C-alpha cells in the first residue's frame, strides 16, 4: 500500500490490511485507491467530485461478493 495515513505508517500495518482484505474479500488495491481519493480531497471546504471519484473507483473493480 502507498498510503501515508496514520495507522498505515505503523510497521506491519500493510500485512494486517492485506490479511483483513483477504478475509473480507476486498481487493487491497481498491482500498488503496479509495484512501488515495480521500487524501486527495482532504482539507477541501467543499469536496465536490469525491462521490464521482469513489463511484468510478468502485465501478472499475469486479464485484467479489458473489
N, CA, C and O of each residue as an XYZ file, in Angstrom:
264
protein
N       0.844     -1.175      0.000
C       0.000      0.000      0.000
C       0.890      1.240      0.000
O       2.012      1.216      0.507
N       0.385      2.292     -0.561
C       1.183      3.505     -0.668
C       0.616      4.639      0.171
O       1.021      5.788     -0.005
N      -0.303      4.349      1.071
C      -0.943      5.395      1.857
C      -0.018      5.889      2.954
O       0.771      5.126      3.511
N      -0.126      7.162      3.253
C       0.640      7.715      4.353
C      -0.310      8.281      5.399
O      -0.093      9.371      5.930
N      -1.369      7.522      5.688
C      -2.367      7.916      6.675
C      -2.051      7.190      7.975
O      -1.898      5.969      7.980
N      -1.952      7.926      9.074
C      -1.739      7.441     10.424
C      -1.422      5.974     10.615
O      -0.250      5.599     10.649
N      -2.434      5.136     10.738
C      -2.261      3.720     11.032
C      -1.365      3.024     10.018
O      -0.637      2.097     10.372
N      -1.407      3.451      8.782
C      -0.670      2.770      7.732
C       0.826      3.046      7.783
O       1.589      2.485      6.996
N       1.248      3.904      8.702
C       2.665      4.158      8.897
C       3.275      3.187      9.915
O       4.495      3.062     10.010
N       2.416      2.508     10.668
C       2.867      1.561     11.692
C       3.493      0.343     11.011
O       2.916     -0.204     10.071
N       4.667     -0.084     11.479
C       5.286     -1.282     10.897
C       4.344     -2.484     10.991
O       3.752     -2.741     12.039
N       4.218     -3.200      9.904
C       3.354     -4.376      9.873
C       1.919     -4.081      9.506
O       1.124     -5.006      9.338
N       1.566     -2.805      9.375
C       0.188     -2.440      9.051
C      -0.201     -2.958      7.668
O      -1.342     -3.370      7.455
N       0.728     -2.938      6.748
C       0.441     -3.394      5.386
C       0.006     -4.858      5.385
O      -0.952     -5.225      4.705
N       0.705     -5.684      6.144
C       0.354     -7.104      6.221
C      -1.015     -7.289      6.861
O      -1.798     -8.129      6.420
N      -1.307     -6.508      7.897
C      -2.594     -6.598      8.566
C      -3.727     -6.183      7.619
O      -4.768     -6.837      7.562
N      -3.514     -5.102      6.888
C      -4.526     -4.637      5.935
C      -4.770     -5.705      4.881
O      -5.921     -5.987      4.548
N      -3.729     -6.293      4.359
C      -3.889     -7.347      3.346
C      -4.607     -8.574      3.915
O      -5.418     -9.197      3.230
N      -4.308     -8.910      5.155
C      -4.967    -10.050      5.806
C      -6.463     -9.785      5.966
O      -7.285    -10.650      5.665
N      -6.812     -8.602      6.436
C      -8.222     -8.251      6.619
C      -8.936     -8.179      5.275
O     -10.067     -8.648      5.147
N      -8.289     -7.599      4.282
C      -8.879     -7.525      2.947
C      -9.145     -8.924      2.392
O     -10.196     -9.173      1.801
N      -8.200     -9.825      2.582
C      -8.380    -11.199      2.107
C      -9.544    -11.875      2.822
O     -10.335    -12.584      2.200
N      -9.646    -11.653      4.127
C     -10.728    -12.255      4.911
C     -12.096    -11.715      4.508
O     -13.095    -12.431      4.571
N     -12.137    -10.461      4.099
C     -13.400     -9.822      3.731
C     -13.676     -9.843      2.233
O     -14.733     -9.395      1.789
N     -12.731    -10.362      1.452
C     -12.922    -10.429      0.011
C     -12.811     -9.078     -0.676
O     -13.485     -8.819     -1.673
N     -11.963     -8.227     -0.138
C     -11.758     -6.880     -0.686
C     -10.390     -6.828     -1.352
O      -9.402     -7.313     -0.800
N     -10.338     -6.242     -2.528
C      -9.073     -6.072     -3.232
C      -8.266     -4.982     -2.514
O      -8.735     -3.848     -2.412
N      -7.074     -5.296     -2.019
C      -6.271     -4.279     -1.335
C      -5.976     -3.064     -2.225
O      -5.838     -1.948     -1.725
N      -5.882     -3.280     -3.518
C      -5.642     -2.156     -4.432
C      -6.830     -1.200     -4.435
O      -6.653      0.011     -4.572
N      -8.047     -1.741     -4.284
C      -9.238     -0.890     -4.221
C      -9.207     -0.055     -2.947
O      -9.480      1.145     -2.985
N      -8.878     -0.676     -1.826
C      -8.773      0.071     -0.573
C      -7.728      1.162     -0.703
O      -7.952      2.292     -0.269
N      -6.596      0.840     -1.292
C      -5.528      1.809     -1.515
C      -6.030      2.976     -2.366
O      -5.743      4.138     -2.077
N      -6.779      2.651     -3.414
C      -7.302      3.679     -4.311
C      -8.325      4.566     -3.590
O      -8.325      5.783     -3.774
N      -9.189      3.967     -2.778
C     -10.183      4.750     -2.039
C      -9.520      5.662     -1.007
O      -9.949      6.800     -0.816
N      -8.481      5.167     -0.346
C      -7.755      6.012      0.599
C      -7.030      7.149     -0.110
O      -6.939      8.259      0.416
N      -6.520      6.874     -1.291
C      -5.860      7.924     -2.091
C      -6.857      9.008     -2.466
O      -6.536     10.196     -2.421
N      -8.077      8.596     -2.841
C      -9.126      9.568     -3.167
C      -9.411     10.430     -1.941
O      -9.517     11.651     -2.053
N      -9.536      9.805     -0.773
C      -9.792     10.551      0.456
C      -8.671     11.549      0.725
O      -8.939     12.691      1.098
N      -7.419     11.132      0.540
C      -6.290     12.040      0.742
C      -6.346     13.219     -0.225
O      -6.082     14.361      0.153
N      -6.692     12.928     -1.472
C      -6.741     13.984     -2.485
C      -7.780     15.050     -2.154
O      -7.591     16.225     -2.471
N      -8.874     14.645     -1.520
C      -9.966     15.569     -1.229
C      -9.917     16.112      0.201
O     -10.696     17.000      0.548
N      -9.028     15.597      1.018
C      -8.931     16.035      2.416
C      -8.555     17.517      2.483
O      -7.735     18.004      1.706
N      -9.169     18.208      3.419
C      -8.851     19.613      3.618
C      -9.632     20.572      2.737
O      -9.551     21.788      2.915
N     -10.379     20.042      1.800
C     -11.182     20.918      0.943
C     -12.446     21.336      1.685
O     -13.059     20.527      2.381
N     -12.825     22.576      1.538
C     -14.044     23.055      2.164
C     -15.246     22.352      1.547
O     -16.131     21.867      2.253
N     -15.263     22.305      0.226
C     -16.286     21.552     -0.500
C     -15.577     20.459     -1.266
O     -14.683     20.726     -2.070
N     -15.973     19.253     -1.018
C     -15.297     18.116     -1.639
C     -16.047     17.698     -2.904
O     -16.379     16.529     -3.104
N     -16.294     18.683     -3.734
C     -17.015     18.438     -4.980
C     -16.249     17.442     -5.842
O     -15.069     17.632     -6.140
N     -16.939     16.386     -6.233
C     -16.341     15.390     -7.097
C     -15.893     14.130     -6.386
O     -15.541     13.146     -7.038
N     -15.900     14.140     -5.043
C     -15.407     12.960     -4.328
C     -16.314     11.753     -4.571
O     -15.828     10.633     -4.732
N     -17.622     11.976     -4.598
C     -18.529     10.841     -4.821
C     -18.361     10.273     -6.222
O     -18.436      9.059     -6.416
N     -18.135     11.141     -7.192
C     -17.882     10.666     -8.565
C     -16.599      9.853     -8.626
O     -16.540      8.826     -9.301
N     -15.568     10.314     -7.917
C     -14.289      9.595     -7.907
C     -14.433      8.234     -7.224
O     -13.867      7.244     -7.687
N     -15.184      8.183     -6.132
C     -15.415      6.913     -5.438
C     -16.221      5.973     -6.315
O     -15.895      4.793     -6.438
N     -17.271      6.500     -6.922
C     -18.103      5.677     -7.811
C     -17.282      5.113     -8.971
O     -17.439      3.948     -9.336
N     -16.422      5.923     -9.538
C     -15.570      5.469    -10.644
C     -14.615      4.363    -10.185
O     -14.412      3.372    -10.887
N     -14.032      4.549     -8.998
C     -13.116      3.541     -8.462
C     -13.845      2.222     -8.224
O     -13.317      1.152     -8.531
N     -15.040      2.298     -7.684
C     -15.809      1.086     -7.407
C     -16.291      0.403     -8.682
O     -16.377     -0.824     -8.732
N     -16.602      1.176     -9.696
C     -17.104      0.586    -10.940
C     -15.991     -0.086    -11.744
O     -16.267     -0.936    -12.590
N     -14.745      0.286    -11.488
C     -13.614     -0.316    -12.199
C     -13.278     -1.703    -11.675
O     -12.647     -2.494    -12.375
N     -13.694     -2.006    -10.444
C     -13.366     -3.284     -9.816
C     -14.528     -4.246     -9.979
O     -15.683     -3.829     -9.887
N     -14.256     -5.526    -10.219
C     -15.335     -6.514    -10.313
C     -15.963     -6.748     -8.937
O     -15.304     -6.592     -7.908
N     -17.228     -7.121     -8.933
C     -17.944     -7.398     -7.700
C     -17.507     -8.761     -7.173
O     -17.789     -9.788     -7.791
N     -16.829     -8.771     -6.046
C     -16.291    -10.013     -5.490
C     -17.240    -10.650     -4.481
O     -16.937    -11.711     -3.935
N     -18.391    -10.013     -4.226
C     -19.285    -10.506     -3.199
C     -20.150    -11.676     -3.674
O     -20.858    -12.280     -2.868
N     -20.103    -11.999     -4.941
C     -20.959    -13.062     -5.471
C     -20.221    -14.368     -5.574
O     -20.795    -15.369     -6.003
